[in-house]
Amino acid sequence: MILDTSAVIERVRARRPVTEDITAVTLVEYPKIVYYKHFSGGVIFPIYEDYMVAHRLQLALIGLGRRFPTCWWRPCR
């Protein structure tokens, strides 16, 4: 599993171990992770194709979101 930056920060604040991998983005956003003695995961450096796949997935999710009204949690007026 790969943890998001916010999940890593929560674990560190709770003094829990971080055994999962992180991405280079998390390494840049939270550089202190390299000094956290309970970090035993790896750092994944995405390649160009990974970013393109992520971009296409986000576009697909945006398309799915347009199928639902913005007031899905309450009656629309």
Residue pairs with C-beta under 8 A, 6 or more apart in sequence:
1 20
1 21
2 20
2 21
2 22
2 23
2 44
3 11
3 18
3 20
3 21
3 22
3 26
3 41
4 26
5 22
5 25
5 26
5 29
5 30
8 18
8 22
8 26
8 30
8 33
9 30
11 17
11 18
12 18
12 32
12 33
12 36
15 38
16 38
17 38
17 39
17 40
18 33
18 36
18 38
18 39
18 40
18 41
19 40
19 41
20 41
21 41
21 42
21 43
21 44
22 33
22 41
22 42
22 43
22 44
23 43
23 44
23 45
23 46
24 43
24 44
24 45
24 46
26 33
27 33
27 34
27 43
33 39
69 76
71 77
